Amino acid sequence: MINFDQFIKAINDATLSANSALMDENLKVIDRYFESSGGTELITGSLDDALHAAKKILRKKRPTKEELEEAMQTFADAKEALQDDKGISKTKTSNALKPKTVVVQYPEQTSSGVVMKNVHVPLIALIPISSSQISEVRFKTNLEILVENDDLKVSFPTKDTEANTENNTQLQTSSLEIIMQPQKSPEGLKSLIQGYEKVLRAQIPN
């Protein structure tokens, strides 16, 4: 038999673990609908080119003017990659995400007739986003209950217990039922999707 408090804690921990697994699954929406913008790769490539150019110059006793100019250009490119649009140095090289998109051809009426226009459609604006959470847990099973040294202990019935039950010995019971319901999308995700929908509408001719 185990302490009743430990029994309840085990059920609670299992419920929290299951809910955490569902949350991890919900977070996969980021991988499904977004991808790297490539900013980090651009900076890394520029720095690699600058380092390669420096090594190339150092290996030569008398580098030519063209080689020096090439090296200077690679360093200039590396500097540009490390600055934002205003020329201010970036303190972080975080890897930004951009939405995954598909190109859909949409008919547009022009003075020359109907032409097909390419529309970049974010996937997150096309597919319904749903997530799940455990909203309620009900436990149901037969338990043996025993008070020992002022501690309440429980255990699952054995064959001997079943025999006692047939002899009209009553057992205490509890019940278990797990209910999963769809979770409302967070306001941040809603706003993000609405923003991409506006961008999509702006691309489609009236």
C-alpha positions in Angstrom: 0.0 0.0 0.0 1.1 3.6 -0.6 0.4 6.8 1.2 -2.7 8.5 -0.1 -0.9 11.8 -0.5 1.8 10.1 -2.7 -1.0 8.5 -4.7 -2.6 11.8 -5.4 0.8 13.4 -6.2 1.5 10.6 -8.7 -1.8 11.3 -10.5 -1.2 15.0 -10.5 2.3 14.6 -11.9 1.1 12.3 -14.6 -1.6 14.9 -15.5 0.9 17.7 -15.6 3.2 15.6 -17.8 0.5 14.8 -20.2 -0.6 18.4 -20.4 3.0 19.5 -21.0 3.3 17.0 -23.8 0.2 18.5 -25.4 1.7 22.0 -25.1 4.9 20.8 -26.7 2.8 19.5 -29.6 1.0 22.9 -29.9 4.4 24.7 -30.1 5.2 22.7 -33.2 3.0 25.2 -35.1 6.1 27.4 -35.2 8.0 24.7 -37.2 5.0 24.0 -39.4 4.2 27.5 -40.5 7.5 29.4 -40.1 11.1 29.1 -41.3 14.4 30.8 -40.8 14.8 34.2 -42.6 18.4 33.4 -43.2 19.8 36.4 -41.4 22.2 34.4 -39.3 23.5 32.5 -42.3 24.2 35.8 -44.1 26.3 37.2 -41.3 28.2 33.9 -40.8 28.9 33.7 -44.6 30.2 37.3 -44.7 32.5 36.7 -41.8 33.8 33.5 -43.3 34.6 35.3 -46.6 36.4 38.1 -44.7 38.5 35.5 -42.8 39.3 33.7 -46.0 40.4 36.9 -47.7 42.7 37.8 -44.7 44.3 34.4 -44.8 44.8 34.7 -48.6 46.6 38.1 -48.2 48.8 36.8 -45.3 50.1 33.9 -47.4 51.4 36.2 -50.1 54.5 38.3 -49.7 53.4 40.9 -52.3 49.7 40.8 -52.9 48.4 42.6 -56.0 46.2 45.7 -55.9 43.2 43.6 -57.1 43.7 41.1 -54.2 43.9 43.9 -51.7 40.8 45.5 -53.1 39.0 42.2 -53.0 40.0 41.7 -49.4 38.8 45.2 -48.5 35.4 44.5 -50.2 34.9 41.3 -48.2 35.6 43.2 -44.9 33.1 45.9 -46.1 30.5 43.3 -46.7 31.1 41.7 -43.3 30.7 45.1 -41.7 27.4 45.8 -43.6 26.1 42.4 -42.5 26.7 43.3 -38.8 24.8 46.6 -39.1 21.1 47.4 -39.4 19.4 49.6 -42.0 20.5 52.7 -40.1 24.1 51.7 -39.9 24.0 50.9 -36.2 25.9 47.8 -35.1 23.7 44.8 -34.2 24.2 43.7 -30.6 22.5 40.3 -31.3 22.5 38.1 -34.3 19.1 36.5 -33.5 17.7 34.2 -36.2 14.4 35.8 -37.3 11.5 33.7 -38.6 9.4 34.3 -41.7 6.1 32.7 -42.6 6.2 29.8 -45.0 4.3 30.8 -48.1 3.0 29.3 -51.4 2.6 31.2 -54.6 -0.9 31.1 -56.0 -1.8 32.6 -59.4 -4.8 34.9 -59.2 -6.6 36.4 -62.2 -6.4 40.2 -62.5 -8.3 42.4 -65.0 -6.0 44.9 -66.8 -6.3 47.2 -69.8 -4.7 44.4 -71.8 -7.2 41.8 -70.6 -7.0 39.2 -67.8 -3.6 38.4 -66.6 -2.4 35.9 -63.9 -0.8 37.6 -60.9 1.4 35.7 -58.5 0.1 36.0 -54.9 2.3 35.0 -52.0 0.0 33.3 -49.5 1.2 32.5 -45.9 0.3 29.0 -45.0 -0.8 30.1 -41.6 -3.5 32.2 -43.2 -4.9 29.2 -45.1 -5.0 26.3 -42.6 -7.1 26.4 -39.4 -5.0 26.4 -36.2 -6.2 24.2 -33.4 -4.6 23.1 -30.1 -5.7 20.8 -27.3 -5.4 20.9 -23.5 -6.6 18.6 -20.7 -9.5 20.6 -19.2 -10.6 18.0 -16.6 -9.4 14.8 -15.0 -11.6 12.3 -13.3 -10.2 9.2 -11.6 -12.2 6.0 -11.3 -10.9 2.7 -9.9 -11.4 0.3 -7.0 -9.1 1.0 -4.1 -8.4 -0.6 -0.8 -8.2 2.0 2.0 -6.4 1.5 5.3 -5.7 3.9 8.2 -2.2 3.1 9.6 -0.6 5.3 12.3 -3.0 8.1 11.5 -1.9 7.9 7.8 -4.4 7.1 5.1 -3.0 4.4 2.7 -4.5 2.9 -0.5 -3.8 0.0 -2.8 -5.4 -1.6 -5.8 -7.6 -4.7 -5.1 -6.1 -8.2 -5.2 -7.7 -11.5 -5.7 -8.2 -11.7 -2.0 -9.9 -8.4 -2.1 -12.2 -9.6 -4.9 -13.1 -12.6 -2.7 -14.0 -10.3 0.2 -16.1 -8.2 -2.2 -18.2 -11.3 -3.0 -18.7 -11.7 0.7 -20.4 -8.2 0.8 -17.3 -6.5 2.0 -17.6 -3.0 0.6 -14.6 -1.1 -0.9 -14.1 2.6 -1.2 -13.9 3.7 -4.9 -12.7 6.6 -6.9 -12.9 7.3 -10.6 -10.6 8.4 -13.5 -11.8 10.1 -16.6 -9.6 12.4 -18.8 -11.5 15.0 -20.9 -9.6 16.8 -23.7 -11.1 19.9 -25.2 -9.9 22.2 -28.0 -8.1 25.2 -26.5 -8.8 28.7 -27.7 -6.0 30.2 -29.7 -3.9 32.8 -27.8 -4.7 36.5 -28.7 -1.1 36.9 -29.9 -1.5 34.1 -32.4 -4.9 35.5 -33.5 -3.4 38.9 -34.1 -0.5 37.4 -36.1 -2.9 35.4 -38.3 -5.1 38.5 -38.9 -2.1 40.5 -39.9 -1.0 37.9 -42.5 -4.6 37.8 -43.7 -4.5 41.6 -44.3 -1.3 41.2 -46.2 -2.9 38.5 -48.3 -6.0 40.6 -49.1 -3.7 43.5 -50.1 -2.2 41.3 -52.8 -5.5 40.2 -54.3 -7.1 42.6 -56.9 -10.5 44.0 -56.1 
